[in-house]
Amino acid sequence: MKQIVIHKVLIANRGEIAVRIIKTLKRMGIRSVSVYHTLDADAQHVRLADEALSLGGGELRDTYLNIEKIIQLAKKAGANAIHPGYGFLSENPLFADACVENKIIFIGPDAATMRLMGNKISARNHAVRCGLPVTQGISGTKEEILTKADSIAFPLLVKAAAGGGGKGMKIVYKLDELSEILENASREALNYFGDATVYVEKFIEEPRHIEIQVLGDNLGNVVHLFERECSIQRRYQKIIEESPSPTLTQEVREKMGEAAVNICRDIGYRSAGTIEFLVDKDLHFYFLEMNTRIQVEHPVTEMVTGFDLVEEQLMIAQGHPLRMQQSDIKQHGHAIESRIYAEDPLQNFMPSPGKITNYQWPVQDNIRVDQSIDGPTEIFSLFDPMISKLVAWGNDRESAIFSLEMALQQYIIQGIKTNIPYLRQLLKNPSFAHNQISTKFCDEHTAMLVEALQLPKSQSVYRQATGAFLLYQSNKNRLQSSQSVWSKIGYWRQNMVFDVLIDEKILSVEVIEDVPDSLVASIDGERITMRLHSLEMNKIVIETESAIYKAYISDNDEGLTLVTLAGESFTMNRKDQLNDSIDYSLADTAGDTGNLFSPMPGKIIKINVNEGDEVKRGTILLVVEAMKMENNIVASQPAIVEKINVKVGEMVNVKTQLIHLKGEVS
């Protein structure tokens, strides 16, 4: 392949991966073009790119998944290359073909390689031909699988041939369960991937999920950049990744790297890719699948090897040979990544789209944040719930984990729920610290981790949060007005007594002295003197007689104040004040147990009942899709469906009354 100069790249993606690609393009002097859904018009990837073109609005299939529209926008912009990122069209061979047909460089492998390795059955068969170990498996029709199933010891794993993300994947423990599970998995695979083909393989108990990062050029050169341990997963989605793996011996590491290079060399792979393996308790490894794209977790590899994988992709796409040999690649120290999601761990990790009122990311040595946002914004239910990736580097695993814990404590996201508290508990878990992990870790430990999140906070922390709230409210006018900063208006006066509702607790407050830069108050019966150390919008640093502490503060659309300090979050307001932003009549209506509202913004994808139907407790009334997850809205008691206020396909928010139930049915 002759060398070609890429002068402008259209990024067929959004969020943090689009931002991350733009940064490398800028450093290389290559112009960037972002594309965006109407909802993303003010997004960071749009603002950072040299140019930005609209995909319009509507469903993903009409925007980020619309091949024809993206190709036309690339032509319009004069881009001679497209980077697909990950997800969306990144492993779609039709997209790669369309780029070639339109004389646009696709920054990734060729379509034939995608087709070969994108189907799990053909990839598995090719791995066998290349001498890679695989688990015992059976493919074919449902009848053929049932006939041969007893040749493999149970449990078995049913998988979608074209699948990913755990869709179409089911564990079978008994032969008499297999027929029904094959049907269910096949139906789910058809719905998600348009291909009902499934196959069966031996299920490895308590496996490790370890992947090898590879790079291949157009001249047949292939290298690996060592491994990433990705065993910490929820619902088959990785949430913690690290490199090097704390599990592998050097001998096994070298064998896995060699196996990954061999299969990539055999198929003529070019660009960045990943060979994924399962590793059992005895460190026997088995080929799982190949990802023919850059991975979400690629930063941990970059932090321990020093290579920019996106830059290497761009060089390979221009026809350059690999710029390193295997002997040039070393692992230095330890890197660990956590994925930050908009989800509520206390509500079974329900998606939590909405408005972020305060966003502050950690800035410290050896910390990297790949993020989709850079300030207060709205997280939309149409898109994936991942907000960012927080990556820490250390000389060893222990120091990397410690740095990540500290960074998570300093990561402030107010206005929506996130998995940050869950991640902090996970990193502190002794089993994780001692590397007693497998892909079942979250299944086994999540209940305990969530229970720890619900432990009562100390009274002193409640008083600190209340003090920060009071001092900030007393002085924030200096941030908002050019008038006298010390004018006290309205509720602030000497010897004032009122209650503060903080979470579900009520604290009694008496303001004893309120003067510039300080406040003396009795909070929950304890006299506290607070002095203002520094003040910024949404941030205050406070001095007391015993300590200096900082708090992050913002207000949401419901008029509630959100306070975060020392990694703990609180919601509060003063009981003596009414807030104009709260619709009290709606609040009264919401208290009617017959009114059912959506727990998050989303789209109605199914309504299971009709007006007049009698329903039992637990009946699924309708299904709301948000952030690629289906959420069931169920009846809390026997009742009659009096009125249905929504229809299939309608977008709803948390204030939308979905259904009204009437009375109880005997």
C-alpha positions, 0 to 999 in steps of 0.5 A: 500500500502506497503512503497517503497523507490524511489531511482531514478526518471526520469522526463518526462518533460522539462523547469522550472517544470523539474528544479523545480522537480530536486531541490526537488529531490536533497534536498531529496537525490534522484537521477534525470534523465532528458530526452531531445529533441535534441534542449534541449541538453544544457538546464538547466534541462539537466545540473542540473540532475544527468543523462540525456538521449536523446529523439532524435529530431523531433516532440513532439509526437516523443519525450516528448509525446512518451510513449514507448520511455520514459519508455525504457529510464527509464528502461535504467537509472534504474529509479524506478519512473517517475514524469510527471510534468504538461502538456505533459503526466501528465494526460494521463492514458495510460502513468500511465498504462504503468508505472504500467505495467513496474513496475515503480512508477508513481508519480501521481494518478492512471489511473482510477482516471485520466479517471474519472476526465479527462473527463469533462462530467464524472467529472461533473456527479461525482461532482453532485453525491458528492453533489457539485454545478454545473452550469446547463448543457446538454450533448449528441448528437448534436441533443439532445443538440439542442432539450434541449438548450432552457431549460437553459437561454443564454448565453451558453458555449460549451466545449470539454469533453476532452479539456483544455486550451480553445480549443473547448470552445465557447460562444453562445449568441443566439439559432440560433448560437448554431448549427454551434458553436457545429460543430466548437467546435466539429471539434476543439476538435477532432483536438486537443484531438482526441475526438469530444465530446462536451457539453453545460453549463450555462455561468456565466457572469464575473466569478472568477476562483478559485481553491483548492489545494488538497493532498491525500494519499493511506490510504484515507486521504485528505487535502486541502491547501486552494485556489488560485485566477486564474481569470486573464487569456488571451485566457483561459490561466492563467497569474496571480495567487494569494493566498489567494483569495482577493474575498472569505469570510472565510465562502465560503473558508471553504465550497469550501475546504470541497467540494474539499476534499469530492470529492477527498475522494470519488474517492480515490484520491492520490497525488497532484491535484486541484479542480477548481471552478467558483465563481459568483458575489454573491460568489456562487461557481460551480464545473468546473473540476479537474486537476489530476497533479501538477499545474503551479501555485503551488508555490503560495500555497507553499509560503503561506503554507510552504509545498513543494508539490513535496516533498509531491507527492514523499512521497505519491508515496512511500506509506507514509501517509500524514504528516499533518492534516487539522488543521496543514495547515495555510495561512501566508501572501499573494503570487502572481505569474506572468507567463513570456512568450516569446510573443510580446504584441504590436503584439497581443501577437505573439510568440517571439522565438529566441536568448536571448542575456542577461538574468538577473533575480531578486534576492531579499527577498520574491521573487522566480523565477522558470525558464527554463533558467539561462543565454543567450540561444535560445527559440525554437518555438517547445515548449510552450512560458513560460520562467519562473514564478516570485512569490512574497510574502508579509504580505498582497496583497498590499505589495506582488503586490509591490514586484512583480512590483519591481521584474518585473522591475529588470527582464532583458530579451533581444533579444526577446519580452516578456510580462513583460511590459504588466504584469507591466501595469496590476499590476498598473491597479486600477481595479486589485489593488482594486480586481475588476476582473473576467475572462474577465479582460484581454478582457476588459483591454488589449487594454488600457494596450497595449496602455499604452505601446506605450506612448512616453518615456521621452527625458531624458530616451532616453538620459540616454540610449544613455549615457549608450550605449556610456560609455559601448562601450567606456569601454567594451574592458576591459572585452574582452581583456588582452591588455591595457584596455585604448587603443582606437581603430577605431571610438573612438576619441576626438571631434567626432560627429555622430547620434545614432538611438534609437528605431525610433528616431535619437539623435545627439551626440558629444563626447567632452571628452573620458578618462578612466572611464568617458565620456563627451558628448552632447546628443540631445543638452544637455551636460552630464558628465558620470563616470563609477561606475562599469562595468560587462559583459552586465551591467554598473552602471553610475554616473552623476551629478544628479543620479546613474543608471544602464543599461543592454546592449547586442548585437543581431545577427543583430548587434543592441545594446539592452539597458534596464534601469529602466524597459524600453527597447531600440534598438540602433546603431550608424549611422556612423558604418556599421555592418558586421553581417547585410546582407544589400542585404537581407535588401533591399529585405525585403523592397520589399512589395511583399516579405512575411517573417515569423514574427517568427520561426515556422513550415508551417502547411497550404498553402491556395493558389497556384502560379498564384492565385489572392488574396484580401487584408486580404486573409490568404495565409498560416499558421505558427505554433509557440509555440503551436499557429497558426499564419496567414500570410495574403496579405496586398493588392490585388495581384497575387501569383507569387512564393511559396518558402515553403511547408507544414511541413517545418521549417522556420525562420524570414529570410525565404522568404515565398511567393512573391506577384506580383503587384496589381489586379484591 
